[in-house]
């Protein structure tokens, strides 16, 4: 069936926040570019727009991809200072349901399918009302999807808090999850966000399929379990499609920033890039230890610095080559003077994709957000896994133990301050030692297999084609 001439129209619904919008737009672009699909992305918004929204330039194919911002939702009357992130996101999407429904009802042409992220599983009745094939895109690992899908079973079988279990949590056919690595909403079973998470885990199995940002060479075991493990298949009867690596494309450098010029002057694979995603922050004590660790490692670095407490950060990035008397007090005294010839500090935000793709970058100390992880793998850069929140502890465990492309601290950085000595050793392990060479080989192999999976005839390309074929056949039967 030639689905490209069929001109399918798909509606996506993205939950609030750039971290959720970006993967949707990346997928939308791919559907448009590879398969000529027209995509409307309905973006759930809040009155407070995230600070980074203007900083992520993601070109979309204007002819085929349209973004519609839904009227901002207000959940202020539903929350208090203790309301956790997952609860807030679910409340926002819940509040936006009438707008989503109206937006679809008002479309000149009804969409042929609906794709939501995993916070949007409550759109099931809307999909049913409009008789739309429905898919969830959970833009993380297949392992993350497996835990979410299996969580209602764990909920029935395990008593007490997960974090107090002495044995790892078993998911059929998959790597077990260490209790301390569970996703944030599983940290406290008495919190409302746990109930929301379990509900999502139940609803996700009712969709026609789940898309994840992975590919068979990255997660062979987990993906196999969705296909062949009987126990898993009894919980998740519909397919899980690995369609990755989905990641923001590198923007052509039209004008060289000072930072890119600095990178141009460094030897190949000699710089470690340090960044904690769009919102990750460290304590003041941890920031100081990190500064010491980088200095002691004697490796070149670029560090995207966020003030540990509310405080001033210079607008322009400051090169510490010349040292500065006004260096913030969370840096060790004289840090800027001593590291000035090998280190660059960038306040708040950097062009991460372009940096990671620069030949001078040899390592990435990352909070292991899955977008950042994909960007690192597709740039062939090994990592120091420094998980902070969401599903990042699982990502870190996966990267270090299964993919073998990362080292990680002995104790979770959310549990204890990682000392300068350990940081120094981790940086050297990645940048200088044989272990780093091996990890670099592994990550480059993954980069290549990821590229292959996206090509015409590759696994990710074919899975997307398969989904579109199902959608097209349902459309022709309407
Ligand atoms: N990002 C960036 N510059 C920064 C920090 C983050 O471009 O200084 C981008 C990064 O490239 C990634 C996204 O913001 O695409 C962060 O997503 P991720 O899933 O890694 O983490 P999150 O911020 O959602 O925790």
Boltz pocket constraint, residues with backbone or C-beta under 6 A from the ligand:
constraints:
  - pocket:
      binder: B
      contacts: [[A, 19], [A, 22], [A, 55], [A, 248], [A, 275], [A, 276], [A, 277], [A, 278], [A, 279], [A, 280], [A, 304], [A, 348], [A, 349], [A, 350], [A, 351], [A, 352], [A, 353], [A, 368], [A, 369], [A, 370], [A, 371], [A, 372], [A, 373], [A, 375]]
      max_distance: 6.0
